[in-house]
Amino acid sequence: MSLPNCPKCNSEYVYEDGEMLVCPMCAYEWSATIGAAEEADNVVRDANGNELQDGDTIVIIKDLKVKGATNSLKKGTKVKNIRLIADGDHNIDCKIPGFGAMSLKSEFVKKA
């Protein structure tokens, strides 16, 4: 049985680790049961597993410290009109009232 190439770096040196597929070249892990189609499309999901799209409204679910700022982002802050990005580990670009432009990780937000 041949394993698929890595969806991130297209490496052929993919191996199985339980139910997960792992790429040793870029350390990317993905589920063998979900399939590479969803992973390759860069589906962004919130902390509850809901799919996020450009223009959605989200709510921050945890107090987040902001580097270089005196205040932190408070739990329950509502952010409107988000933009999804594919590069890097922060996959949401947005403008937060009182803070300005910011990048967030989808694991710290939920869809409103």
NORVENRA-V61832 format. One record per backbone hydrogen bond with DSSP energy under -1.0 kcal/mol. CO is the residue of the C=O (numbers start at 1). NH is the residue of the N-H. If there is no record, write none. Layout:
CO_NH ; CO_NH
This chain:
6_10 ; 11_6 ; 15_22 ; 17_20 ; 19_32 ; 20_17 ; 21_30 ; 22_15 ; 23_27 ; 28_23 ; 30_21 ; 31_35 ; 36_40 ; 37_41 ; 38_43 ; 39_42 ; 44_52 ; 46_49 ; 50_46 ; 53_56 ; 56_82 ; 57_112 ; 58_79 ; 59_110 ; 60_76 ; 64_73 ; 66_69 ; 73_64 ; 74_77 ; 77_60 ; 79_58 ; 82_55 ; 83_93 ; 91_85 ; 92_104 ; 93_83 ; 94_102 ; 96_99 ; 96_100 ; 100_96 ; 102_94 ; 104_92 ; 105_108 ; 106_109 ; 108_61 ; 109_47 ; 110_59
